[in-house]
């Protein structure tokens, strides 16, 4: 896939602009030392850190507005606009669009004096939607007149509170657009949300959501395209594998690798580190294989018990690998104790379709085991900058080793190579070099 790169990691920064609450605009591109933009499937919003070298005393240059009671300097109401892309060879007519983000500045930190005229510090920002949702509370009934799906409730919350009309107006003015991808949920529910924040409401719906096959693991996150309410098994099945990145040991001959593998810098893993490796003992203790949840209803003085056995459920789990754990765990399961006030809480917050303890027990055991299997191996890699990679995607990683000195052929590290789910993305631009750092995970290996 030739995108017309001049060379892997070359970058074109179009703008790094601060817009103050009083309407001043500052292009700080020439002051920037490093840009970092972060995505995570466990985070509702994108975030960024911009390290700058300031010789103009930018904070004092930001003027307020007395009539509108806007003070001088940074006050938490500034916008930070970042636009960048991979630099391509114009002669090849490559058309990689600029990736554009608007953040709200919430902090300046690590301020230090470099010399008499210059200081450095970090400006931190978060998606503008976070500023809008944090102070708001939701007091509303969802699913009236026979109930509704949680996916429809989530669409309502996102359209009203997250991608609101004011936010959409801002993006139209900036010639931007954010999408919302929403996986469908199963069952009709009724809820009354009693003064929860927008993010607390989103988290509640995420925990309550069920899938058609009743093996749910829903998450809510933002990537470079917009917001997502996805069921991880569905996400893995639907995700096309657009990229295969390769890591070559220094003693592997690029010309003699198996199946004609080429050492293509554009798709070469620069470096990697294993953040978490398989730990069977930890998985046993954590309830991946056998668990029992006991819920005590403190009002009705009843108990609800749910048992989980990995060997009976594993065929229903969707992971990035085809392998299964072949560990037989004997003895008693891991015990989880929970309490509820079913008779009281079900009238206020929880679903009227299924009693709260039963639903929590059923979901908890499956999701806990599935999560531990899904994140059984976690690796971080750095690759040449790629603006099209997002969290939630699936990527193939090939790690070549050299075991046969006589034949001088590169062979795949079978334990490390395979398909991975991208869980975190960090776009890093420094000294006009663009690097993408990915945190990826996969389940057990097929041995």
C-alpha positions as CSV (number, residue, x, y, z in Angstrom):
1,X,0.0,0.0,0.0
2,X,2.0,3.0,-1.3
3,X,0.6,6.2,0.1
4,X,3.4,8.3,-1.5
5,X,5.4,8.9,1.7
6,X,8.5,10.9,1.2
7,X,9.9,8.8,3.9
8,X,8.4,6.9,6.9
9,X,7.9,9.3,9.8
10,X,8.0,12.5,7.9
11,X,5.2,14.9,9.1
12,X,3.5,18.1,8.0
13,X,2.1,20.2,10.8
14,X,-0.4,22.6,9.4
15,X,-1.4,24.5,12.5
16,X,-1.0,24.6,16.3
17,X,-3.2,27.5,17.3
18,X,-4.5,28.8,20.6
19,X,-7.7,30.8,20.5
20,X,-8.5,32.8,23.6
21,X,-11.9,33.4,25.1
22,X,-11.7,37.0,24.0
23,X,-11.1,35.9,20.4
24,X,-7.3,36.3,20.1
25,X,-5.5,33.8,17.9
26,X,-1.9,32.6,18.4
27,X,-0.1,30.3,16.0
28,X,2.4,28.6,18.3
29,X,3.7,26.1,15.7
30,X,7.2,27.4,15.8
31,X,7.3,27.2,19.6
32,X,6.3,23.5,19.8
33,X,8.9,21.0,21.0
34,X,6.6,18.0,21.0
35,X,2.9,17.1,20.3
36,X,1.2,14.1,21.9
37,X,-2.4,13.1,21.1
38,X,-3.9,10.2,23.1
39,X,-6.7,7.7,22.4
40,X,-7.8,4.9,24.7
41,X,-10.8,2.5,24.5
42,X,-11.1,3.1,28.3
43,X,-11.4,6.9,28.0
44,X,-14.5,8.8,26.8
45,X,-12.4,11.7,25.3
46,X,-9.2,12.4,23.4
47,X,-6.5,14.3,25.2
48,X,-3.3,16.0,24.2
49,X,0.0,17.4,25.6
50,X,1.9,20.1,23.8
51,X,5.4,20.9,25.0
52,X,6.5,24.4,24.0
53,X,9.5,26.7,24.3
54,X,8.2,30.1,25.1
55,X,10.3,33.2,24.4
56,X,7.4,35.7,24.1
57,X,5.7,35.1,27.5
58,X,2.6,33.8,25.9
59,X,0.6,33.8,29.1
60,X,0.9,37.5,29.5
61,X,0.1,38.0,25.8
62,X,-3.3,36.4,26.2
63,X,-5.6,39.4,26.9
64,X,-9.0,39.2,28.5
65,X,-12.1,41.3,28.1
66,X,-13.2,43.5,30.9
67,X,-16.8,43.9,29.6
68,X,-17.3,40.1,29.6
69,X,-15.3,39.6,32.8
70,X,-12.6,37.6,31.0
71,X,-9.2,37.9,32.9
72,X,-5.8,38.1,31.2
73,X,-3.8,34.9,30.8
74,X,-4.8,31.3,30.5
75,X,-8.1,30.8,32.4
76,X,-9.4,27.4,31.1
77,X,-11.6,28.7,28.3
78,X,-9.0,28.7,25.5
79,X,-9.2,26.4,22.5
80,X,-6.2,24.5,21.1
81,X,-6.4,23.6,17.4
82,X,-4.0,21.0,16.1
83,X,-3.8,19.9,12.4
84,X,-1.2,17.5,11.0
85,X,-0.7,14.7,8.5
86,X,2.0,12.4,7.0
87,X,4.1,14.4,4.5
88,X,3.8,12.9,1.1
89,X,5.5,13.3,-2.3
90,X,3.4,15.8,-4.3
91,X,4.6,14.3,-7.5
92,X,2.7,11.1,-6.7
93,X,-0.6,12.9,-6.3
94,X,-1.0,11.5,-2.8
95,X,-4.0,12.9,-0.9
96,X,-3.8,12.1,2.8
97,X,-6.1,14.6,4.5
98,X,-5.1,16.6,7.5
99,X,-6.1,15.2,10.8
100,X,-7.7,18.1,12.8
101,X,-8.6,18.2,16.5
102,X,-10.0,20.9,18.8
103,X,-9.2,20.7,22.5
104,X,-10.1,22.7,25.5
105,X,-7.0,23.8,27.4
106,X,-7.3,22.7,31.1
107,X,-3.7,22.9,32.5
108,X,-0.2,24.2,32.0
109,X,2.4,22.3,33.9
110,X,6.1,21.4,34.2
111,X,7.1,25.1,33.8
112,X,10.8,25.7,33.9
113,X,13.2,28.5,33.0
114,X,15.6,27.5,30.2
115,X,17.5,30.8,30.1
116,X,16.9,34.5,30.9
117,X,14.5,34.9,27.9
118,X,13.0,31.5,27.5
119,X,11.0,29.0,29.5
120,X,9.3,25.7,28.7
121,X,6.1,24.1,29.8
122,X,3.4,21.7,28.8
123,X,-0.1,22.7,27.7
124,X,-2.7,19.9,28.3
125,X,-6.1,19.7,26.5
126,X,-9.1,17.5,26.3
127,X,-11.9,17.2,23.7
128,X,-14.4,20.1,24.0
129,X,-17.2,17.7,24.7
130,X,-15.7,17.0,28.1
131,X,-16.0,20.6,29.1
132,X,-19.7,20.5,28.1
133,X,-20.6,17.2,29.9
134,X,-18.7,17.6,33.2
135,X,-21.0,20.2,34.9
136,X,-24.3,18.7,33.6
137,X,-26.6,16.4,35.5
138,X,-29.2,14.1,34.0
139,X,-32.5,13.7,35.8
140,X,-34.6,11.8,33.3
141,X,-36.6,8.6,32.7
142,X,-35.6,6.5,29.7
143,X,-37.6,3.7,28.2
144,X,-41.1,4.8,28.9
145,X,-44.2,3.2,27.3
146,X,-42.9,-0.4,27.1
147,X,-39.2,0.2,27.4
148,X,-36.4,0.9,24.9
149,X,-33.0,-0.5,24.0
150,X,-29.9,0.8,25.7
151,X,-28.4,1.6,22.3
152,X,-31.3,4.0,21.6
153,X,-30.8,5.5,25.1
154,X,-27.1,6.0,24.4
155,X,-27.9,7.7,21.1
156,X,-30.2,10.1,22.9
157,X,-27.6,11.0,25.5
158,X,-24.9,11.5,23.0
159,X,-27.0,13.7,20.7
160,X,-28.4,15.8,23.5
161,X,-25.4,16.2,25.8
162,X,-22.2,15.2,24.0
163,X,-22.5,16.0,20.3
164,X,-24.9,18.8,21.1
165,X,-26.0,21.6,18.7
166,X,-23.5,24.0,20.1
167,X,-20.6,21.6,19.6
168,X,-21.8,20.8,16.1
169,X,-21.9,24.5,15.3
170,X,-18.3,24.8,16.5
171,X,-17.2,22.0,14.3
172,X,-19.1,23.4,11.3
173,X,-17.3,26.7,11.7
174,X,-14.0,24.8,11.9
175,X,-15.0,22.6,8.9
176,X,-14.9,19.5,11.0
177,X,-17.3,16.6,11.7
178,X,-17.4,14.0,14.3
179,X,-19.4,10.7,13.9
180,X,-21.1,8.5,16.4
181,X,-20.9,4.7,15.9
182,X,-23.3,2.7,18.0
183,X,-23.7,-1.1,18.3
184,X,-27.2,-2.3,18.9
185,X,-28.1,-3.8,22.2
186,X,-30.6,-6.5,23.2
187,X,-33.7,-6.2,25.3
188,X,-36.1,-3.4,26.3
189,X,-35.3,-1.6,29.4
190,X,-36.7,1.1,31.7
191,X,-34.5,3.4,33.8
192,X,-34.8,6.6,35.8
193,X,-31.4,8.4,36.0
194,X,-31.4,10.3,39.3
195,X,-29.0,13.3,39.0
196,X,-26.0,11.5,37.5
197,X,-23.4,13.3,35.4
198,X,-23.4,12.6,31.7
199,X,-20.3,10.4,32.0
200,X,-21.7,8.5,34.9
201,X,-24.9,7.9,32.9
202,X,-22.8,6.7,29.9
203,X,-20.8,4.3,32.2
204,X,-24.1,3.0,33.7
205,X,-25.6,2.3,30.3
206,X,-22.3,0.7,29.2
207,X,-22.4,-1.7,32.2
208,X,-26.0,-2.6,31.8
209,X,-25.9,-3.2,28.0
210,X,-26.5,-6.7,26.8
211,X,-25.8,-8.3,23.4
212,X,-28.0,-10.6,21.3
213,X,-25.8,-13.6,22.3
214,X,-25.7,-12.4,25.9
215,X,-21.9,-12.2,25.9
216,X,-21.5,-8.4,26.1
217,X,-18.5,-6.3,26.7
218,X,-19.6,-2.8,25.8
219,X,-17.2,0.2,25.9
220,X,-17.6,3.9,25.2
221,X,-14.6,5.9,23.8
222,X,-13.5,8.6,21.4
223,X,-11.1,8.1,18.5
224,X,-9.9,10.5,15.8
225,X,-13.2,10.1,13.9
226,X,-15.6,10.6,16.7
227,X,-17.4,8.7,19.5
228,X,-18.1,5.0,19.7
229,X,-20.4,2.8,21.8
230,X,-19.1,-0.7,20.8
231,X,-19.4,-4.3,21.9
232,X,-15.8,-5.6,21.8
233,X,-16.7,-9.0,20.4
234,X,-18.5,-7.3,17.5
235,X,-15.7,-4.8,17.1
236,X,-13.2,-7.6,16.7
237,X,-15.3,-9.5,14.2
238,X,-16.1,-6.4,12.1
239,X,-12.6,-4.8,12.2
240,X,-10.7,-5.2,8.9
241,X,-7.0,-5.9,9.3
242,X,-5.6,-3.0,7.2
243,X,-2.1,-3.1,8.4
244,X,0.6,-5.7,9.0
245,X,3.7,-4.4,10.7
246,X,7.0,-6.3,10.9
247,X,9.9,-6.5,13.3
248,X,13.2,-7.8,12.1
249,X,16.0,-9.0,14.4
250,X,19.4,-7.6,13.4
251,X,20.6,-11.0,12.3
252,X,17.7,-11.7,9.9
253,X,18.5,-11.3,6.3
254,X,15.8,-9.2,4.7
255,X,16.3,-10.7,1.3
256,X,15.9,-14.3,2.5
257,X,13.0,-14.1,4.8
258,X,10.2,-16.6,4.3
259,X,7.4,-16.0,1.8
260,X,9.1,-13.0,0.3
261,X,8.7,-10.7,3.3
262,X,10.3,-7.3,2.6
263,X,11.9,-4.9,5.0
264,X,9.5,-2.0,4.3
265,X,10.3,1.0,6.5
266,X,6.8,2.3,6.2
267,X,5.5,-0.9,7.9
268,X,8.4,-1.7,10.1
269,X,8.1,-1.9,13.9
270,X,10.7,0.5,15.3
271,X,10.8,-0.9,18.8
272,X,8.6,-2.8,21.2
273,X,8.2,-3.7,24.8
274,X,6.0,-6.3,26.5
275,X,3.9,-4.7,29.2
276,X,2.0,-7.8,30.3
277,X,2.7,-11.4,29.5
278,X,0.6,-14.5,30.2
279,X,0.3,-15.4,33.9
280,X,-1.8,-18.5,34.6
281,X,-1.6,-18.1,38.4
282,X,-2.9,-14.5,38.1
283,X,-5.7,-15.7,35.8
284,X,-6.7,-18.4,38.2
285,X,-6.9,-16.0,41.1
286,X,-8.7,-13.4,39.0
287,X,-11.6,-15.7,38.1
288,X,-10.8,-16.3,34.4
289,X,-11.4,-20.0,34.8
290,X,-13.9,-20.6,37.6
291,X,-15.9,-18.1,39.6
292,X,-19.0,-17.8,41.7
293,X,-20.8,-14.6,42.5
294,X,-23.1,-14.5,45.5
295,X,-25.4,-11.5,45.8
296,X,-27.0,-10.7,49.2
297,X,-30.3,-8.8,49.0
298,X,-30.2,-6.9,52.3
299,X,-33.9,-5.9,52.2
300,X,-35.5,-9.2,51.1
301,X,-32.9,-11.3,52.9
302,X,-32.4,-13.5,49.9
303,X,-29.3,-14.6,48.0
304,X,-28.7,-15.1,44.3
305,X,-25.8,-17.3,43.1
306,X,-24.2,-17.4,39.7
307,X,-21.5,-19.9,38.7
308,X,-19.1,-19.6,35.8
309,X,-16.9,-22.3,34.2
310,X,-14.5,-21.2,31.4
311,X,-14.5,-24.6,29.8
312,X,-18.2,-24.4,29.2
313,X,-18.3,-20.8,28.0
314,X,-15.0,-20.3,26.1
315,X,-16.5,-21.2,22.7
316,X,-18.7,-18.1,23.0
317,X,-15.8,-15.6,23.6
318,X,-14.5,-13.7,20.6
319,X,-10.8,-12.8,20.8
320,X,-8.0,-11.8,18.4
321,X,-6.5,-15.3,18.6
322,X,-7.9,-18.7,17.9
323,X,-6.3,-20.3,21.0
324,X,-7.9,-21.4,24.2
325,X,-6.5,-22.0,27.6
326,X,-6.0,-25.7,28.2
327,X,-5.7,-25.3,32.0
328,X,-7.9,-27.5,34.1
329,X,-8.7,-25.7,37.4
330,X,-9.8,-28.1,40.1
331,X,-11.2,-27.3,43.5
332,X,-13.6,-24.4,44.5
333,X,-14.2,-21.4,42.3
334,X,-13.2,-17.8,43.2
335,X,-15.9,-16.3,45.3
336,X,-17.2,-12.7,44.7
337,X,-19.6,-11.3,47.3
338,X,-21.9,-8.4,46.4
339,X,-24.9,-6.7,48.1
340,X,-27.9,-4.9,46.8
341,X,-31.2,-3.4,47.9
342,X,-33.2,-4.8,45.1
343,X,-36.6,-3.8,46.3
344,X,-35.5,-0.2,46.7
345,X,-33.0,0.4,43.9
346,X,-35.0,-1.3,41.1
347,X,-37.5,1.5,41.5
348,X,-34.9,4.2,41.2
349,X,-32.0,3.2,38.9
350,X,-32.0,-0.3,37.7
351,X,-33.8,-2.3,35.0
352,X,-37.3,-3.5,35.6
353,X,-36.9,-6.2,33.0
354,X,-34.5,-8.3,35.0
355,X,-33.8,-8.2,38.8
356,X,-30.6,-6.3,39.6
357,X,-28.7,-9.1,41.5
358,X,-29.3,-11.8,38.8
359,X,-28.3,-9.5,36.0
360,X,-25.1,-8.3,37.7
361,X,-24.1,-11.9,38.6
362,X,-24.7,-13.1,35.1
363,X,-22.7,-10.2,33.5
364,X,-20.0,-10.0,36.1
365,X,-18.6,-13.5,35.8
366,X,-18.6,-13.6,32.0
367,X,-17.2,-10.1,31.5
368,X,-14.6,-10.6,34.2
369,X,-13.3,-13.8,32.5
370,X,-13.5,-12.3,29.0
371,X,-11.6,-9.2,30.0
372,X,-8.8,-11.2,31.5
373,X,-8.6,-13.4,28.4
374,X,-8.7,-10.4,26.0
375,X,-5.9,-8.6,27.8
376,X,-3.8,-11.7,28.5
377,X,-0.8,-10.3,26.6
378,X,-0.2,-6.6,26.3
379,X,2.5,-5.1,24.1
380,X,3.5,-1.5,23.2
381,X,5.1,-0.9,19.8
382,X,6.3,2.2,18.0
383,X,5.9,2.6,14.3
384,X,6.3,5.4,11.7
385,X,3.5,7.9,12.1
386,X,0.1,6.8,10.8
387,X,-2.9,9.2,11.2
388,X,-5.4,6.5,10.0
389,X,-4.8,4.1,12.9
390,X,-7.4,4.3,15.7
391,X,-8.2,2.4,18.9
392,X,-10.6,-0.4,18.5
393,X,-9.0,-1.7,15.3
394,X,-7.2,-5.0,14.8
395,X,-3.6,-5.1,13.6
396,X,-1.3,-8.0,12.6
397,X,2.2,-7.9,14.1
398,X,4.9,-10.2,12.7
399,X,8.1,-10.6,14.8
400,X,10.9,-12.3,12.9
401,X,13.5,-14.3,14.7
402,X,16.6,-16.1,13.4
403,X,17.1,-19.6,14.7
404,X,18.7,-21.4,11.8
405,X,22.2,-20.1,11.1
406,X,22.9,-22.5,8.3
407,X,19.9,-21.6,6.2
408,X,19.9,-17.9,7.2
409,X,16.1,-17.7,7.1
410,X,13.9,-15.5,9.3
411,X,11.1,-17.3,11.1
412,X,8.1,-15.9,12.9
413,X,8.1,-15.8,16.7
414,X,4.8,-17.7,17.1
415,X,4.2,-16.7,20.7
416,X,4.5,-13.0,20.0
417,X,3.2,-12.7,16.5
418,X,-0.5,-12.6,15.7
419,X,-3.5,-10.3,15.6
420,X,-3.9,-7.7,18.3
421,X,-6.6,-5.4,19.4
422,X,-5.4,-1.7,19.5
423,X,-6.4,-0.4,23.0
424,X,-4.3,2.8,23.1
425,X,-2.9,5.2,20.5
426,X,-0.4,8.0,21.0
427,X,0.4,10.2,18.1
428,X,3.8,11.8,18.8
429,X,5.4,14.6,16.8
430,X,8.8,15.9,17.7
431,X,11.5,17.6,15.7
432,X,9.5,17.1,12.6
433,X,9.4,13.3,13.1
434,X,6.1,11.6,13.4
435,X,5.8,8.4,15.5
436,X,2.7,6.4,16.4
437,X,2.9,4.4,19.7
438,X,0.3,1.6,20.0
439,X,-0.7,-0.4,23.0
440,X,-2.1,-3.7,21.8
441,X,-3.5,-6.8,23.4
442,X,-4.5,-10.3,22.5
443,X,-5.7,-13.5,24.2
444,X,-4.0,-16.9,24.6
445,X,-1.8,-18.4,22.0
446,X,-2.7,-21.3,19.8
447,X,-0.1,-23.8,20.8
